[in-house]
């Protein structure tokens, strides 16, 4: 359904890239060998590898192709075959750690994309995660990697229960836990405040996004209020930052989202913002007081490791 909507909305503007299964050497740079061997051994035997995920017939191929789509998007951009890419593939990955899966995630697609980017010569990477759930696996694998910065907006006190402002990795992890009910103006305002000061400090060579669509107002697993247009505005904001700092090089990965019709509509908005001409300024409206307070707590937690200048720019 999503692919058909994209074709209908974008037509010839949309170019598809064939992807292959993720190379094994990329997986070994991200996940422990014992964990990978266990996944392969369980292939087709219908066991649960954790509470939310079973390896069914055909599952392993889907898992490997999903990570492969993320890697293919990065490789296409670094080779100059594309300016921006959206990896339209499931299952998601941002809860998977180096040695176990969780929350519908088996392999960490974002970590695989980062490994491919670094092999391709891109060392400074800005990661953005707006899935309603905290990307705990991505943070655990990449949160202390030099040259990597992570901005994670997520609903507070939701699965997996991580992502407090005090979880800063090496100082380049910016967690912003938010109260339920935040919508387009809250998310747009936060990204406008956060991304440019962090990009100024990092000077990224590539921007990557974990785009969960479960902050949508229609999603049954979250409690946020983003709309289809709101996701388009987030994508326009990220694209504007990528245009300014790294020649527009931007990869968006599909993460969670459990209202299929809302996901399909919102994916079209995101892809349209990535490829539909100038991104615009994506100006945000006024956020709620709890959102402002959440950003203040995040910035104050980073003063010691990132300096007052960056934090003041975030709070400008």
N, C-alpha and C positions, 0 to 999 in steps of 0.2 A: 504493500500500500504506500509506504513512504517513497520508494523508488518511483512509482507511477506518479505520485504528486510532484516529485522533483522534476520529472520529465515534462509534465503538464505546465509547471510554473516557469521553468527555465529553458526548456527546449534545447536549442543548439548551444546555449551558453554553458551547458553542463557537459564536461568530458569525463568519462569513466576510465579508470585505470585498472587493469587486471592485476590482482594481487595473488601471491603464492603463500603457502604456509610459512610461518615465521622460521627463519634459519635457526638451526639448533645452537649454533655458536652464540647467537643473540640471547637465546633463553639461558644458556649457561653463564652468561655475563650478569643475569638478573636473578635467577633462581638456583637453589641448591640442587646439585646433581641427584641426590637421593630423592628429593621431592619430584623431580621430573621423571625419574625412573618409575616411581610409584604410579604416577598418572598413566604412563604408557602400559604398565602391567595391568592396570584396572580397566583398560580399554574394552568396552563391550560386555563387561561382567556385571553391570548395573549396580555397583556399590555406591554408597554415599561417601564422598571424600571429606565432607564436612556437613553440618546440619542443613545447609541450604542448597547443596549441589551434589548431584549424582552424575556419574559418567555413563550415559546411555549410549545406545547404538548411534553412531554418527557424531556423538558429542565431541570427541577428541578432535575430529576434523574441523568442526565449527570453532573450537577453542583456538586451534593453531591458525586457522584462517583469520580469526578476529585480531589476534596479535600481529599476524602478517599484514593485515590491512593498515594497521598503525605504522608498521615499519615501511611498507610500500609508499605511504604518503610522505613520510620523511625523506626517503630516498629520492622520490620524484622531485621534491622541492630542492634538495641539495644538488641534484643533477641538472637543475634548471629546466626540467620538463613541466613544471607547474609553479605558480606563485603561492597558491594556497590549496589545502586539501581537507576534505572531510572524510573520515573513515567510517562508513556506514556499515558497521559490523557488530555483532553480538556473539558471545556474552561480554559483559563489561569486565573491568579488571582492577579498579582502583582499591579494592579491599584485599587483594591477594598480596601476601608478603613473600619473602624469599623462600620460605619453607612450608607454607600452607595457604589454602584457599579459604575464602570467607565471603558471605553476603553475595551469592550468585557469581563470584569471581574465582577463577582458577589460575590464570596467568595474568600478570600485571602488564596490560597493554601499554600503559604510559611508560613504565620502566623499560619495556622493550623498545619503544620509540626513542627514548632518551639514549639507550645503548647504541641504537643505529645512528642517531645524530652525532654522537661523540666519535663513533667509528668513521663517520663521514666528514669529520673535521670541525663540527660545531661544538664548542666547549661551553659557551655561556648560554644558558637556557632558562627561559621564564615559563613556569608552569602555572596554569590557572585551573581551578576545580570548583565548579558551581553546582555540582550534584548536591541534593538535599542532605546526603550522608557524608560525613567526613571521610576523605581519602586516606585512611590509616595505612593501607599497604604502600601506597605511593610515598607517603611521608617516611615510613620505616625504611624503605629501600633507598630513597633519594634525598631525604631531609638533611643529611650531613655531607652530601657530595659537593665538593668545591665547584663553583660556577653554576650551580643550580639554585634558583629561587622558586618557592612555591607560595601561591596565594590561594587559600581555600576558604570559600564561603559556604557555610552549612548550617543546618538547623541544630540548635543546642539540645543536648539531652536526648538525642536520637541515636539509633544504632550507628556506629559500633561503640558509642560512649567516649570517644576520644576527640581530640581537636581543640583543646583549651588554648587560650592565648599564651599560656606558659610553655606550650610545646613549640619551641622555636628552632629545633634542630641546631645547626651551627650559627643561627641568627638569621637565616634566609628563609625560614618558614613563617608565614604570616597567616595564622588561623583566626578567622572571625566567626565565632559561634553566634547565631542569630536566634531571636525568639520566633515562635510560629507567627504566621500572618504577614511576613514581609513580602512586598510585591515589587512591581517594576521600578518604582522610584527608589526604593531602598537598595535594591541590587545595582541599579544603574549608578546611583550616587556613590556607592561603595567602590565599584570598579574605577570610576572616574577619579576618586581620591587616592586609591591605592596603587594602580598600575604604573602611572608615569613616574612618581618618585622612586619606586622600586626599579623600574627600567632605567632611569637615569643613573642609579647606583650600579646596576648590573651590566648595562649595555648589551642586551641579549643578541645573539646571532640567530635565534629561532624562538618562536613562541608556540607553546603547545597547550591545548585546552582539553580537560576532561569535562565534556558537556553532558551532564546528567539532566534529564528533563523531568525528574521527579519533584523539583520545586514548583511545578506547574499547579495552578489552582485546582485542576481536575484530578490530580494524582491521588490515588488512595493510600499511599504509604507515607506521604509527607504532609506537612501542615502549612506550606507556603502558598503564596498567591500570585506567582508570576503568570503572565499571559503569553500567548504566541508572540505578540509584538514585543513583549519584554525580552524574550530570548533573542529576537532579532537585534534589539538595541544592545544587549550584552555583546553579541558577536561583532556589531559595528564598533563598539568601544575597543575591543581587543584588536580588531583589524587596524584601527587607527593607531594604536600603540605599535603594532608590528610594522605598519607603514613608516612610522617615524624612526624606529630604532633598528630595524633589521631588514629593510627593503621589502616589507610586506610578507616575509616568510612566516607562515602560520599553518599549523596542523590542528584540526579539531577531531577528537575521538568521541564516539558515542558511549556514554556510560548508562546510568539507570534511567528508568522511565516506565511507568506501569499503567498509563492511560493511553492505549495505542493511538486513538484518534488525535489526542493532544500532542503526542510525540510526533506523529506524521506532519501535522500542521506546523509545529515549532521547528522541526528540522528544515522544512522549506524556508522558514524565516531566517534561520541561521545561515544556510547555504546561500540564500539570496544576498544577505549582508556581506558574505565573504567574497562574492563574485560579481555583484550587481553595480559596478561603477564606484564612484567615490563613497567612502564609508560615512562621511559626514561627521559632525561633532558629537552625536549621540548624547546631547545634553540631558542630564537627569533632572527630575523634579525634586520636590522637597521630601527628604526621608523622615521617618518617624523618630521620635526622641530615643526609643530603645536602640535603633540602628546607629544613631550618632554615638550613643554611650558605648555600644559594642566596638566601634572603630576606635574610640578613645582608649578603651582598655587594651586593645591590640597594640596600638601605637605606643602607649606607655610601657608595655611589656618589652618593647624593642629598643628603648632609649639606650640601655647599657651596651647592647651588642651592635646596634646599627647607627648610633649617634643621634644627637638631638636634631640635626639638620634634616635628615630623612624623615624622622617622625613628625617634625614640624610641618614639612611639606605635605605629608599625609593628612594632617589635621588642618590644613590651610583654610 
